[in-house]
């Protein structure tokens, strides 16, 4: 049982309605980075990806910033 906030990371392909999801109760940047890596593995190359971070401080972490720099079309 969780008595706090839980992060929901989700990606939705609007053409296929396929969702990629991950929950994290701990909120570390490495969990968000793991989600970004999983999303990258499951997404067709060349597909435009838009990343929206609402109230997620992990987006400022170096490990996430490095991923965004390596995927310039994903921001």
N, C-alpha and C positions, 0 to 999 in steps of 0.2 A: 504494500500500500504506500502510495506517495503522498506526502503532506507538504507539498510545495509546488513550484512550477516545473513543468516539463517542456523541453524544447521539441517542437515538431518541425522536422526538416522535410520538405516535400517538393517534388518536381512533377509537373504535369505536362504531358505532350498533348496539346489541344487537338491535334490531327487524329491521334489514335486513342485518346483518352486513357493512356497508360500512365500510371502514377508510380513514382519511386519515393518511398518514405523511410524515415528513420526517427526514432524517439531517443531523447537523451535527458536523463534526470540530473546529470552532473554539470552540464553547461560548459565543458572545456572546448577550446578551439579545435583540438584534435578530433573531437566527435564531428564537428561541422566539416572539417577537412576530409574526414573519412566519407561523409555523405557526398561532398563534392567529387571525390574520387569515384565513388560508386555511380553517381549520376553520369560522370564522364564515360565510364565503362559501358553503361547501358544506353547511351545516346549516340545516334548515328553521327559519324564525322561530317562536318560541314553544316550541321543543324544549328541555327541561331539559338543560343541559350541566354536568357535574361535572369540574372540573380538579384533577388530582392531580399534585403536583410532588415527586418523590422524589429527594433529593440534587441538586437543581438550584438553584444560587445565583442564576441569572438571574431567578428568581421575585421577587427583592427589588429588581430594577432598576426605576427610575422608568417606563421605557417599558412594562414588563409591568404594573406597578401601575396605570398609567393605563388600560390595556386592561381590567383586572379591574374598576376603578371604573366604566367605561363599560358593562360587562356584568354588572350586579349579580346576575342570576339564574344566572350561569355559575360561581360560586365554590364 
